[in-house]
Amino acid sequence: MNILAACLVLFGIACEASPISSPNATPLSPETLSLAGAVAQPNPGDVTAFSNQTILQQVQLSQDIRNAQAFAFQYGIDNIPTFGFSGYPKELIDNLKIWQAQIMYNINLFEQVLAAYHVPEVPPCKYTFTSDILTTPINSTDAYLAVLLEFTQVSLGFNLYLTDVASGISPLVAEAAAASASVEGRRAAYIKAIAGVNPTPTPFDTVIPSAFAYLELRYYIEPGSCPQPLPYGDLKPLKGLDFSPPLAISAFTPATTVPRGTAATFGYNLTVVPKYAAFLNQINPPVFVALEDATEQSAVVKIPKSVVGVVFLSLVSSNGAKDSAGVVKDTVAGPFNVLVS
């Protein structure tokens, strides 16, 4: 490890900014480049050094999210022919192959960025669509597209967050995250469009912090499969107990939404009784509602009428947070992604 990397990773000491060369990653095949819509191998150029360890941790996490998406795209490529297209266009498989190539291109690019700083990648977790959390298996094209939409919305929200936190610190990271967010938005719009719903239902997408991005995808991680735990603690998962089908929002179709004002029961396993539900939606400040009939195992959450579109809710210990970072700090269970109409 060089002196710069030691400053960045081991001690968090500010180092003088300077260009550093990024080592080459394993070249992508010509077929992958063609599918991705690229004309050359990924090349971040001279990476300008910076001393913000937090941003580098965010880049590490972003690689894990991309690996989750790569798993999800491949799952569809492998299984939709068996599930049947259920009225969806046959071009869906071709698009999944394109998206898979694009995500491999992105992974390759950021491998080089991390290597330039001598920062190790976080080894990817193993993902599954047969988790104990999901009582309904992902065994249909409808269910698969619903969970793929969830993955896409998580990645979109996180890339918007990364664009913000990297802005002014690392132009390369900020620009790559912003460009990735626009691609994720188009993917989400395509999934909604082929499901017959409005592809752009709200004026803003929902920004989510890195902790919520990881914890949302945590529902699909094989237990014990992460070679290196990420620094987000052990927040308890939420289960939607009276949705239909129960427990897994990902068991819906991409067209399924929950109306505002719906009262939904959520299950969890805590040693304290939570007091509030917090809702992150679009770019608005957090919205809080008091829980009803709350115990250490379940509570009734009423979806407020002031949220719409992609919503991430969590159970929190207080209602004083002013932003998403404060919500993460106060969260005791969650998050849970739901589409609200």
Beta strands, then each sheet from edge to edge (+ up, - down):
strand 1: 19-20
strand 2: 47-48
strand 3: 239-240
strand 4: 263-267
strand 5: 276-281
strand 6: 287-290
strand 7: 298-302
strand 8: 309-316
strand 9: 331-340
sheet 1: 1+ 2-
sheet 2: 3+ 4- 7+
sheet 3: 6+ 5- 8+ 9-
end
